[in-house]
């Protein structure tokens, strides 16, 4: 299987080299030539990784420590979700933890953006995904993010491999925008159902 992965990486590198050669050839006629050193550097790094027999970078000690803390937080959140009982009103489950009721809900009678998220998280932790979705869709999203975060953290700790190379500014921004949009849509849904 490692040979197949290495062959696929070699094929991808060869494809990139052909594209770079084509871009170099075309940049002679282009008044604004394309800067290619970063691509060439990435290819050289990938080639050296293949030659050394590694294709996925190792996690640093600091990253492993951070992933251990993240795994503990995610596991504790999921365990709390299992131990709590969802409020039948669809909001207010967090008050069992000693937190005050939602100020916006108390003052205006309308839900805040996070009203019902804890209740939906608890419902999802108990395997009641449909009820979680109907109550507050973003709570289900948070549940799946916590579960995915736990899995990724445990994978880093178990394999010693880093997930950080997968994070780029564009991916983080895209994820942030998607989560913001989902949160706003979920809030509008919760607003319309209360």
C-alpha positions in Angstrom: 0.0 0.0 0.0 2.9 2.4 0.8 4.3 1.7 -2.7 0.9 2.7 -4.3 0.9 5.9 -2.3 4.5 6.7 -3.2 3.7 6.0 -6.9 0.7 8.2 -6.8 2.8 11.0 -5.2 5.5 10.5 -7.9 2.8 10.8 -10.6 1.4 14.0 -9.0 4.9 15.4 -8.9 5.6 14.6 -12.5 2.3 16.2 -13.4 3.2 19.4 -11.5 6.6 19.5 -13.1 5.0 19.3 -16.6 2.6 22.2 -15.6 5.5 24.2 -14.3 7.5 23.7 -17.5 4.4 24.7 -19.5 4.0 27.9 -17.3 7.7 28.7 -17.7 7.4 28.4 -21.5 4.3 30.5 -21.6 5.6 33.2 -19.2 8.1 34.3 -21.9 5.2 35.8 -23.9 3.3 36.9 -20.8 4.0 40.5 -19.8 3.6 39.5 -16.1 5.5 36.3 -15.7 4.3 33.8 -13.1 6.5 33.3 -10.0 7.3 29.6 -9.7 10.0 29.2 -6.9 7.3 28.2 -4.3 6.0 25.4 -6.6 9.5 24.2 -7.3 10.3 24.2 -3.6 7.2 22.2 -2.8 8.0 19.7 -5.4 11.6 19.3 -4.2 10.3 18.9 -0.6 7.8 16.2 -1.8 10.6 14.4 -3.7 12.9 14.4 -0.7 10.0 13.1 1.4 9.5 10.2 -1.0 13.2 9.4 -1.1 13.2 9.3 2.7 10.2 7.1 2.7 7.9 9.6 4.5 4.8 11.1 3.0 3.1 12.5 6.1 5.0 14.7 8.5 5.5 13.8 12.2 3.8 15.8 14.9 6.0 17.9 17.1 6.0 17.4 20.9 4.1 20.7 21.3 1.5 19.6 18.7 1.1 16.2 20.5 0.5 18.0 23.8 -2.0 20.4 22.2 -3.8 17.4 20.6 -3.8 15.6 24.0 -5.5 18.6 25.6 -7.9 18.9 22.7 -8.8 15.2 22.9 -9.4 15.6 26.7 -11.7 18.6 26.1 -13.6 16.9 23.3 -14.0 13.7 25.3 -15.2 15.6 28.4 -17.7 17.5 26.2 -19.1 14.3 24.8 -19.2 12.6 28.2 -21.1 15.7 29.6 -23.5 15.4 26.7 -24.1 11.7 27.7 -24.6 12.6 31.4 -27.0 15.5 30.9 -30.7 15.2 30.2 -32.0 17.4 27.4 -34.5 20.1 28.4 -38.0 19.3 27.1 -38.5 23.0 26.2 -35.6 22.9 23.6 -33.5 25.4 25.5 -32.0 25.8 29.0 -30.2 22.5 29.3 -27.0 24.4 30.2 -28.6 25.7 33.4 -28.1 22.3 34.9 -24.3 23.1 34.7 -24.9 26.1 37.0 -24.9 28.6 34.1 -27.6 31.4 34.1 -30.5 31.2 31.7 -30.2 33.0 28.3 -30.4 36.8 29.0 -31.8 37.5 25.5 -34.5 34.9 25.9 -35.5 36.1 29.3 -35.6 39.8 28.3 -37.0 39.6 24.8 -38.7 36.2 24.7 -36.6 35.5 21.5 -33.7 33.1 21.3 -30.1 34.1 21.0 -27.8 32.5 18.3 -26.8 29.7 20.7 -30.2 29.0 22.3 -30.8 25.3 22.0 -27.3 24.3 21.1 -26.6 22.6 24.4 -29.9 20.8 24.2 -29.2 19.6 20.6 -25.7 18.5 21.6 -27.1 16.4 24.4 -29.8 14.9 22.2 -27.1 14.0 19.6 -24.9 12.5 22.3 -27.8 10.2 23.1 -28.1 9.2 19.5 -31.3 11.3 18.9 -30.0 13.0 15.8 -33.4 13.8 14.2 -34.6 15.5 17.5 -31.3 17.4 17.7 -31.7 18.6 14.1 -35.3 19.7 14.7 -34.4 21.5 18.0 -31.4 23.5 16.9 -29.4 22.4 13.8 -26.2 24.1 14.8 -26.1 21.9 18.0 -25.8 18.9 15.8 -23.0 20.6 13.8 -21.2 21.3 17.1 -21.6 17.6 18.1 -20.1 16.4 14.9 -17.2 18.9 15.2 -16.5 17.7 18.7 -16.6 14.0 17.6 -14.4 14.8 14.6 -12.0 16.8 16.7 -11.7 13.9 19.2 -11.0 11.4 16.3 -8.4 13.6 14.7 -6.7 14.3 18.1 -6.6 10.6 19.0 -5.3 9.8 15.5 -2.4 12.3 15.9 -1.6 10.8 19.3 -1.8 7.2 18.1 0.1 7.7 14.8 2.4 10.6 15.7 1.4 12.3 12.4 0.5 15.9 12.1 -2.7 17.3 10.6 -1.3 20.8 10.5 -0.1 20.6 6.9 -3.8 20.2 5.8 -4.6 23.6 7.4 -4.2 26.5 5.1 -5.4 30.1 5.5 -8.0 29.5 2.8 -9.3 26.3 4.3 -9.6 27.9 7.8 -11.3 30.9 6.4 -13.7 28.8 4.3 -14.5 26.6 7.4 -15.1 29.8 9.5 -17.4 31.3 6.9 -19.3 28.0 6.5 -19.8 27.7 10.3 -20.9 31.3 10.5 -23.4 30.8 7.8 -24.7 27.6 9.4 -24.9 29.3 12.7 -27.0 32.2 11.3 -29.3 29.9 9.4 -29.8 27.8 12.5 -30.5 30.9 14.5 -33.1 32.0 12.0 -34.6 28.5 12.1 -34.7 28.5 15.9 -36.2 32.1 15.9 -39.0 30.9 13.6 -39.8 27.9 15.7 -40.1 29.6 19.1 
